[in-house]
Amino acid sequence: TRGTALLHQHHMGWMPWAGDMPDSRGGAMVSDRMGTTTGYALDKLQLSGGFFVHPGETVYEGMVVGECAREDEMVINAVRAKEKNNIRTHSHDDAVKLPAPKIHTLETAIEWIAGDELVEVTPKNIRIRKRHLGLEERRKSNKKTS
């Protein structure tokens, strides 16, 4: 909804326990390279899910930069820059409007991670990353566990 919906709840009453709550977590959007995120790249990817990073933030390979709607992980290029050319058009140079990223606290980051992810805590940032940073390392690890 990108902030345009209203939510309304109504308590229907108490019921007997019906089992565990389903996990509503989507898959991780994982950066495939090191660099600085760009608004252009995040704009192209915003339909895939929500982000945990701002444009201009430094990311590295294996860092979780967002949550996608699919259940499996999605490897993305969040540092892609716009191609430069000599043709100037007003329709292509519009300002990028991105929704505010979800900033994790330590508690929400620990709650969000899966078994193959870690929470990285520094004095300035709380980040989520994959246990194995490289894509090939993650594939080998997944083959060993399955």
VOPAGU-2260 file (C-alpha; in pm, 1 decimal, decimal comma):
REM VOPAGU-2260
SITE   aa  ch    i         X         Y         Z
SITE  THR   A    0       0,0       0,0       0,0
SITE  ARG   A    1     303,5     227,9      42,1
SITE  GLY   A    2     133,5     411,8     329,9
SITE  THR   A    3    -203,4     472,1     166,8
SITE  ALA   A    4    -417,4     213,8     351,8
SITE  LEU   A    5    -619,2     223,7     671,4
SITE  LEU   A    6    -620,0     -70,0     911,5
SITE  HIS   A    7    -918,1    -158,1    1125,3
SITE  GLN   A    8    -945,3    -441,8    1378,1
SITE  HIS   A    9   -1236,5    -597,0    1556,4
SITE  HIS   A   10   -1203,3    -850,4    1839,4
SITE  MET   A   11   -1420,9   -1152,0    1756,2
SITE  GLY   A   12   -1379,5   -1328,4    2090,6
SITE  TRP   A   13   -1165,9   -1596,7    2251,8
SITE  MET   A   14   -1116,1   -1936,8    2087,3
SITE  PRO   A   15    -932,6   -2255,6    2186,4
SITE  TRP   A   16    -567,2   -2284,7    2087,5
SITE  ALA   A   17    -543,0   -2366,7    1715,4
SITE  GLY   A   18    -168,9   -2437,9    1686,2
SITE  ASP   A   19     135,7   -2229,5    1615,5
SITE  MET   A   20     101,1   -1898,1    1435,9
SITE  PRO   A   21     220,5   -1911,7    1074,4
SITE  ASP   A   22     546,2   -1734,5    1000,7
SITE  SER   A   23     472,3   -1417,5     805,1
SITE  ARG   A   24     835,9   -1338,9     724,7
SITE  GLY   A   25     923,3   -1294,3     359,1
SITE  GLY   A   26    1254,6   -1385,8     204,2
SITE  ALA   A   27    1569,5   -1180,6     233,3
SITE  MET   A   28    1688,7    -940,6     -35,8
SITE  VAL   A   29    2066,4    -991,8     -34,1
SITE  SER   A   30    2322,6    -759,6    -191,5
SITE  ASP   A   31    2544,7    -927,3    -449,5
SITE  ARG   A   32    2829,5    -674,2    -438,6
SITE  MET   A   33    3000,8    -408,4    -230,6
SITE  GLY   A   34    2930,2     -42,1    -291,7
SITE  THR   A   35    2700,1     247,9    -214,2
SITE  THR   A   36    2327,7     202,5    -269,5
SITE  THR   A   37    2166,4     428,7    -527,1
SITE  GLY   A   38    1813,8     560,9    -545,2
SITE  TYR   A   39    1798,3     443,5    -906,5
SITE  ALA   A   40    1863,7      78,9    -811,3
SITE  LEU   A   41    1629,9      83,9    -511,4
SITE  ASP   A   42    1355,0     244,0    -720,5
SITE  LYS   A   43    1372,1     -40,0    -973,9
SITE  LEU   A   44    1355,4    -298,8    -692,8
SITE  GLN   A   45    1091,3    -145,2    -465,8
SITE  LEU   A   46     808,1    -350,3    -619,4
SITE  SER   A   47     986,7    -665,7    -500,5
SITE  GLY   A   48     966,7    -570,9    -132,7
SITE  GLY   A   49    1067,9    -329,6     141,4
SITE  PHE   A   50    1418,1    -211,4     224,6
SITE  PHE   A   51    1629,6    -184,8     538,5
SITE  VAL   A   52    1876,4      66,4     385,2
SITE  HIS   A   53    1868,8     426,2     259,0
SITE  PRO   A   54    2011,2     540,8     -75,7
SITE  GLY   A   55    2375,8     634,9     -22,3
SITE  GLU   A   56    2437,7     370,0     244,3
SITE  THR   A   57    2738,8     139,3     207,4
SITE  VAL   A   58    2653,3    -229,0     159,0
SITE  TYR   A   59    2863,2    -540,7     102,7
SITE  GLU   A   60    2814,3    -882,8     -54,2
SITE  GLY   A   61    2595,3   -1100,9     165,0
SITE  MET   A   62    2433,5    -812,3     351,9
SITE  VAL   A   63    2054,5    -831,5     381,0
SITE  VAL   A   64    1921,3    -502,6     240,8
SITE  GLY   A   65    1549,0    -577,7     248,7
SITE  GLU   A   66    1262,5    -822,0     267,9
SITE  CYS   A   67    1096,5    -956,1     -46,8
SITE  ALA   A   68     748,9   -1097,9     -85,9
SITE  ARG   A   69     875,4   -1440,8    -190,0
SITE  GLU   A   70     979,5   -1694,2      73,4
SITE  ASP   A   71    1323,2   -1767,4     -73,1
SITE  GLU   A   72    1614,8   -1526,7     -81,3
SITE  MET   A   73    1656,0   -1286,0    -369,9
SITE  VAL   A   74    2004,8   -1172,7    -472,8
SITE  ILE   A   75    1994,9    -812,4    -594,9
SITE  ASN   A   76    2224,1    -537,4    -719,2
SITE  ALA   A   77    2144,2    -241,3    -494,0
SITE  VAL   A   78    2439,5     -34,6    -616,3
SITE  ARG   A   79    2348,5     -15,1    -987,0
SITE  ALA   A   80    2394,1     333,7   -1129,6
SITE  LYS   A   81    2196,2     496,4   -1407,5
SITE  GLU   A   82    2358,5     480,7   -1748,3
SITE  LYS   A   83    2500,5     813,1   -1857,3
SITE  ASN   A   84    2427,3     939,7   -2205,9
SITE  ASN   A   85    2418,8    1269,6   -2388,9
SITE  ILE   A   86    2045,1    1266,8   -2451,9
SITE  ARG   A   87    1851,2    1465,5   -2195,7
SITE  THR   A   88    1483,7    1395,5   -2145,3
SITE  HIS   A   89    1266,0    1535,8   -1873,9
SITE  SER   A   90    1053,1    1224,1   -1837,1
SITE  HIS   A   91    1346,8    1001,3   -1740,4
SITE  ASP   A   92    1507,3    1237,6   -1491,1
SITE  ASP   A   93    1220,7    1247,1   -1241,0
SITE  ALA   A   94    1308,8    1249,0    -873,7
SITE  VAL   A   95    1300,1     904,5    -715,2
SITE  LYS   A   96    1041,7     865,2    -438,9
SITE  LEU   A   97    1114,1     575,0    -206,9
SITE  PRO   A   98     921,2     471,0     102,1
SITE  ALA   A   99    1108,1     501,4     431,0
SITE  PRO   A  100    1319,8     193,5     503,6
SITE  LYS   A  101    1248,2     -28,1     802,2
SITE  ILE   A  102    1516,7      41,7    1060,9
SITE  HIS   A  103    1578,9    -256,3    1288,2
SITE  THR   A  104    1642,0    -240,0    1659,1
SITE  LEU   A  105    1843,4    -521,8    1812,0
SITE  GLU   A  106    1524,7    -698,8    1922,1
SITE  THR   A  107    1348,6    -676,4    1584,8
SITE  ALA   A  108    1664,3    -786,4    1401,2
SITE  ILE   A  109    1700,7   -1094,6    1622,5
SITE  GLU   A  110    1332,0   -1169,9    1576,0
SITE  TRP   A  111    1355,3   -1132,7    1196,2
SITE  ILE   A  112    1662,4   -1345,4    1115,1
SITE  ALA   A  113    1650,2   -1701,2     985,0
SITE  GLY   A  114    1889,3   -1985,0    1068,9
SITE  ASP   A  115    2142,9   -1888,8     800,3
SITE  GLU   A  116    2160,5   -1520,7     901,2
SITE  LEU   A  117    2345,4   -1321,1    1165,2
SITE  VAL   A  118    2291,0    -983,1    1330,2
SITE  GLU   A  119    2591,5    -752,0    1304,1
SITE  VAL   A  120    2602,4    -487,7    1577,8
SITE  THR   A  121    2842,3    -192,0    1559,0
SITE  PRO   A  122    2834,2     135,8    1753,3
SITE  LYS   A  123    2661,5     311,4    1460,4
SITE  ASN   A  124    2459,1      35,7    1289,3
SITE  ILE   A  125    2260,2    -280,7    1336,6
SITE  ARG   A  126    2276,1    -489,0    1019,2
SITE  ILE   A  127    2155,7    -830,9     913,2
SITE  ARG   A  128    2387,7   -1046,0     702,9
SITE  LYS   A  129    2411,9   -1399,2     574,1
SITE  ARG   A  130    2632,4   -1642,0     765,6
SITE  HIS   A  131    2822,9   -1711,5     440,8
SITE  LEU   A  132    2875,8   -1385,0     253,1
SITE  GLY   A  133    2955,3   -1521,0     -93,4
SITE  LEU   A  134    2681,6   -1663,0    -316,8
SITE  GLU   A  135    2882,5   -1977,5    -396,5
SITE  GLU   A  136    2955,5   -2033,2     -25,2
SITE  ARG   A  137    2582,0   -2009,0      49,7
SITE  ARG   A  138    2497,9   -2256,2    -226,9
SITE  LYS   A  139    2757,2   -2505,6     -98,7
SITE  SER   A  140    2628,0   -2464,9     255,8
SITE  ASN   A  141    2267,4   -2522,8     142,7
SITE  LYS   A  142    2371,3   -2841,7     -40,3
SITE  LYS   A  143    2544,2   -2973,7     273,7
SITE  THR   A  144    2241,5   -2912,1     494,9
SITE  SER   A  145    1987,5   -3063,9     254,4
